[in-house]
Amino acid sequence: MSLRPLTGKAATAAALCTADINLYEGSVRSGKTVSSILKWLEFVLHGPSGDLLMVGKTERTLQRNIINPIIEYLGPARARLVAGSGELWICGRRVYLVGANNEAAQDKIRGMTLVGAYVDEVSLVPESFWTMLLSRLSVDGSRLIGTTNPDSPAHWLLRDYLSRACLWLQGDGTIVRREVDETDPAGALNLHRFSFRLTDNPTLSERYKRGLTRMYQGLWYRRFVLGEWVVAEGAVYDMWDPERHVITDAKMPKLGRMLALGVDHGISNPFSALLLGVGVERDRKTRLYLAREWRYDSRRHRKQLSDIEYSERLRGWLGGLNVPQLGTDEPGVTPERVYVDPAAAGFFRQAYNDRLTVAHAVNEVQLGIQLVSSLLSLDLLRVHESCAGWIEEVAGYCWDPDAQLKGEDKPIKLADHSLDAGRYAIASTEWTWRGLLRSELALAA
């Protein structure tokens, strides 16, 4: 990967990235990450000696978002990831790597003394970890560089840090400065804030920008395209259109692969399972299909089932399904993998013992909602009319206003069991279906 000199806002931000804390925030693909990485590399090469740290929500996302580009920029001779060690070597200097996806993550850095830190997606790390990290940067000349997409306007990062920046490079390019008063506990911090918009990246084509506009609608559009810190309110899937997204048997294509069965386990609550496949319709578009649903509501049936009974009934249902599949007219479906609610340890063991190919589902709620929203917006997800639970739940799925007061984006946990099962199937197979839908996603851009 070749590097070109920074221009425009990226260059301005790089020149101003001199504070104790430097935060790049704004829309996706706006150029903020490249600028922040180059400033981090400069600090690694020329900053004071001592321990360095890089942080992501998980080490996997940190590698994908930041480490892989660094290795491409510098080459494997100058940047080397030591697998399994939690270490990245940059030009002979060791950088520790940490994933911070829960409150316990702060223990990973307790006792460390750091001269520098880079944090990917700051708004996704726990506040307790962030507070601990700042206390570890105690060496003179230490520096923190971080990136984030906008979140809730009540989020702790905006409320307690970004809004107190002593220098703010705003979205329109204006620079606002405030004096740091260390005697004022609510005053400006030694923090520089750089706000980016999609238009700040000169390398993006108009076609690509139109594609992002289609992919991110409603809340996600305002945050990820306009770069606004806005509240999540109203319907979660406000792009849902049953006239467009619900498909009947007459229009259902033969599915080439049965990617997954997503399972949301319930005892007193409904147990839901959604089958996810991929196929090509008459318009020659490759799409994902929530093809069938199995659901058991113990309150409606007035009988609770054991995990043994759930597994038996689920396997019987799969064996008798008549879903159009390429290469066979025989009944029965074998999903490539069954993704189970991570909290359902008992059912997971039972399904494994009954020889189902099981795995723990990806249960990052915001990620799953973003993926489902994007697929619906791009008309790349269809739902078979038999998925009655999913169709019934989707129209009433709303953001929780009480969670918003705490700076959190959470849907109201009510009537969402089939939605969760479908989300598990889609989020857990993201890297599979992205490859299968590559041409459709490219056309959307």
N, C-alpha and C positions, 0 to 999 in steps of 0.2 A: 504494500500500500504506500503510495507516494504522499508526501506532505507538501502543502503549499503554504506560503505566508498567510497569516491571519489578516483578515480585512474587516472593515466595518466595526460593528459592535463587539465581535469576538476579539479584535485587536485592542479596542478600547478597554474591555474588561481585563484582558491580559495585562495591560499596562497598569491597571488600578488594583490588581490582585496582590496587595501588599499588607493587608490587615492581619490581625491575629486570626480572625475567622473570615473566610471569603466564600460566599454562597451564590452559586449560579442557579437561578430558578426561571421557569417559564415553560413554553410549549415544547412538545416533542419535535425532534429533528430541526431545532432552531440554531444549532451550532454551539450550544453551551457546553456540551460534553467534550468536544474536541479542544476548545479553549481551556477548559479546566484540566484536562489530561496534560496538555503541554506545559501549563504552569506547575503542575505536580511534578512532572519529570524535571523541570528546571530546578525545583526545590530539592528533589532527591539528589541531583548532581552537585548543587552549589550551597545547599542549606547546611546548618550546623551538624556536627557529628552526633550520633545518638540513635535511639530506636525509632523506626517508622512503622506506620500501621495503615492498612487499607481495609475499609469496611463496606459490606453490602448487606442486604437483608439476609442473603445466604451466600456462601462462598461460590456456589454455582452461578448465581445471577451476577455476582461481582466479576467472575471470570468472563462471562458472556459479554457484559456491558463495558468493562473497563480493561481487564487484563489482556484479553485477546487483541483488542486494538493496540495496546502498548507493545505487545510482542510483534505485531505486524509493523508498527512504526519503527521499532528499533532493530528488529531481527532477532533470531534465537541466540545469537552470540552475545548480545547485550542485554536481553531480557529473557529470563528462564524461570518457568514455574516448576517448583519441585513438588511433584504429585504426592499427595498424602501428608505433606509436612506442614501445610499452612504457611508456606514461605514463597515469596517471589523475589528473585535477584535481579536488580536493575543496575547495569554497569558496575557490577561488583559490590553493590550495596544491598543488604538484606532488608526486605519489607515483610512484616508479619501480616497475615490475612485473617479476618474474623467475619463470621456471619452473625448478624444481630437480629434474630427474628422473634425474640420473646424477652420477657423481663429478666430472665436468668442470664442473659447474654452479658450483662454488666460484670459478672464474675470472671469472664474471660480476660478482662483487661485490668481487673483490680490489682493494684500494686505495681503496675507498669509506669515507667517514666518515658514520655514520648517527646520527640522534637518535631514531629510532623504526622499528620493524618489526612487521608483522603476518604470521604464518605460518599458512596453512591446512593442516590435516592434517600436523602436524609429524612424526609417525612415518614418513611416506612420503618425506621428504626424506633425502638421504644424510647420514650423521654428519659427513663432512668439510665439507659445506656449512654445517651447523648450527654447527660449531666456528668456521668462518670468519666466519659471521654475528655470533656473539657478540663476536668480536674487533673487529668494525666498529662496535659500539655503544659508542663510547669517550667520548662527550660527557656531561658532568654532566647528570643528569636524563633520560638516555635510557631508553627502555622498549621491551620486547618483549612482545607479546600473541600467543598461539598457541592453536590448537585441535587436538585429536586424538581419534580413536577408539582404544580399547584395542587392543593388539597382543600379541605374545609377552611372557611375563613375563621373558624374557632380553633384551628389546630394550634398546638403549643409552639410549633416552629414559627408560624407567622406572628402569633400573639406575643411571644416572649423574646424573639430574636430578630426575625426579618424586619418587623415594624420598628425596631430600635437601632437600625443600622446608622452608622455615622456618615456613610456614603452610600447613595442609592443611584445606580445607573438605571433609569426607568425604561419602560417599554418603548417610549417615543424617543429615547436617546438623551433626554434631559438628565443632568447630574444634580442631585440634591445632597447637600452636606449639612451635618450637625456637629456641634462640638461635643466631645466626650467629656462627661463630668463624672469622675469616679466617686464623688461624694453623693451622687444621686442614684439610689438603688433602682429607680425606674427610668433613668436617663439613657442616652445613646451609648451603645457598646462599640468597642473597637472591632467593628464588623462591616465589611463591604458587601453590598447586595447588588447583583447584576440580573436584571429582568430581561428575558429574551422572548421574542415573538417569532412565529414561523417565517415571517418575511425577513428576519435577520440572517437567514441562511441563503447566501446568493447562489449556491450550487443546485438548489431545488428547482425543478421545472414546474410550470403552471399545471401541467397534467398531474404531477405527483401531489401538488397541493390540493387539487380538486379531489383526488382520491382520498386524502386524509379527511377532507371535509365530509365525504360520504361515509367513511369508516367511523368517525367519531361524531356523534350527534348528541344534541341535548347537553347534559352535564359534561360529558367527556369532550365535546367540541369546545365548550367554553374554557375548560381547563387545559386540554392537550393541544388545542390549535390557537386559541386566543390568549392562553397563558393567564387566565383569571383564577383567583381564589374565590370560588363561589360555592354556595350551599347546595347540597344535594336535597332536592325536594320533589314531591309528587311521585309519579310512577317511575319505577326503576327502568322498565323496558317501554319507554314512551314511543319507540319506533315500531312496536308490535302492531301488526295489521293482519287479522285472521283471514281477510279476503286474499291476501297475498301469500301468507306464510303457512296456512293450513292446506294440506294436500290430501286428496282422496285416493282410493284404490285405482281409479281410472287413470290418474295422472302419475301414479307412483312408478318410477323406473325400476328396473332390476338393479339391485345393489351389488357392487363389485366386491366390497369388503364390509364385514361387520366389525367395526373398529373396537367397540367397547359396549359393556353393559355397566351403567352407573347405578350404584345402589345406595339409597339413603335408608338406614335401618331404623325401625321404630317398633316399640312394643305396645305402649298405650297410644302412641302416635302412629299414623300410617307408615307402612313399609312400602317404599317405592323403588321401582327399577325401570330405567329407560335404556332402550337399545339404540345405539348410534351406528349408522352406516353411511357409506358414501356411494354416490351413483351419478349418472349423467342423464339429464332430462332431454326432451325433444328439442329444446333450444340449444342443445349441445353444451350446456353449462354443467360443470362438475359442482355438486353441492353436498352438504352434510344433511342427513335425515335422522330426526328422532322418529324411528320407524315403528316402534311398538312400546307399550307400557304395561308393566305388571304392578298392581297396587293392592295392598291388603290393609283395611282399616279395622282394627280390632274393636273399636267402639261401635262401628256399624254392624259388624258380624257378632258382637257380644261374646267374643272368644279370643283370648290372646294365644299366639302361637310361640312355640319354642324356636330356637335357632335351627334345630334339626328339622322341624316342620317347614320353616321358611326355606331352607336349602332344598328340601325335597320338592316343595311346590314350585320353587323357582326353576329347578332343573326340569321338572315335568312341563312347565310352561314353555321353556326354551325348546324342548324336544318336540312339542306339538305346533310350533309357530309356522304359519304359512306366510312368509315374507318373500316377495320376488327377489331371487338371487341369480346372478349370472352363473351359468354352468350347472345348475341343478333345478329340478322341479319338485324335488322331494321335500317333505315337511321337515322342520327342525332347523335351528340356528345355533351355531357355535361362535360366540363372540371371541375376538382375539384375546381379550382380557376383561376380567370383571373388576371394576374399580369400586372399592367399598369405603364408605364413610370411615375415616381413620379412628373415630371413637367407638366403632362397633367391633371390638376385639373378639368377642365371643362368636359372632357370626363369621368373621374373617377366618377364624380357626376351623369352624365347621365347614365352610365352603372349601377351604383348602383340603381338609380331610376327605371331602366328597369329590375331590379331583377337579374342581373348577380352577381355572388359571386366574388367581386373584392377585391384586396389588392394592396398596393403600392409595386412595384417591388424593389428587391435589385439592386441598381445601383452603386455598387463598380466595376469600369471598370476592374481594374487589377485582382480582385478576379474572376470576371466572365470569363475573358480571360483565366486565369489559369485553371479554371474548364473545360471549353470547350476544351482547349489544352490537358489536362490530359485524358479526355474521348476519344478524337480522337486518342491520342497516344496508349491508351489501347484497342482500337477498341471496345469501349463500347457505342459509339454514332453513329447512322446511320441517314441519311437524305433521306427522300423520294424524288423521282425524280420530284414530283410536286412542291417542294419548290424551284421554279426557282429563286426567288429573293435572297434567302440565298446562293444558289449554285453559282449564278453569282457574288455575292459580296465577297465571302470568298477568292477567288483566288487573288483578288486585294487589300486585307486588309493589310495595311502596317503601320509600326511605323513611327511617325512623327519626322524627323531629327531636325526640328527647336525646338521642345519641348525638345529634348535631350540636346541642348545647355543650357537649363535652369535646367537640372537635373531631368526632368520629363519623365515618360514613358507613352506616349499617342499615340493611333492610329490616323492616319490622318482621320479627320471627313469628309469623303466623301464616298458616296455609302455604307452606313453601317446600313441602317434602318432595314432590315430584320435580319442582324447579331445582332443588339441590341435587337430586339424582342426575338430571340432565346436565347440570353444571359440572358435576364430577366427571362425567363421560367426556365432555368437551374439553375441559381444562387439562385433564390427564392425558389426552391424546393430541395436544396442540402441535407438537413437533412432527407428528405423523401426518395430520391433515393439512398442515401448512405446506408440506411437500406435495401432497395430492392436489391441493387447490392452488398451487403456485401460479399457474397461468391465469386463473380467475382473479387472484389477488393482484397480479401484475396489471391486468386489464383495468381493475378497479382504480389503480393508481394512475 
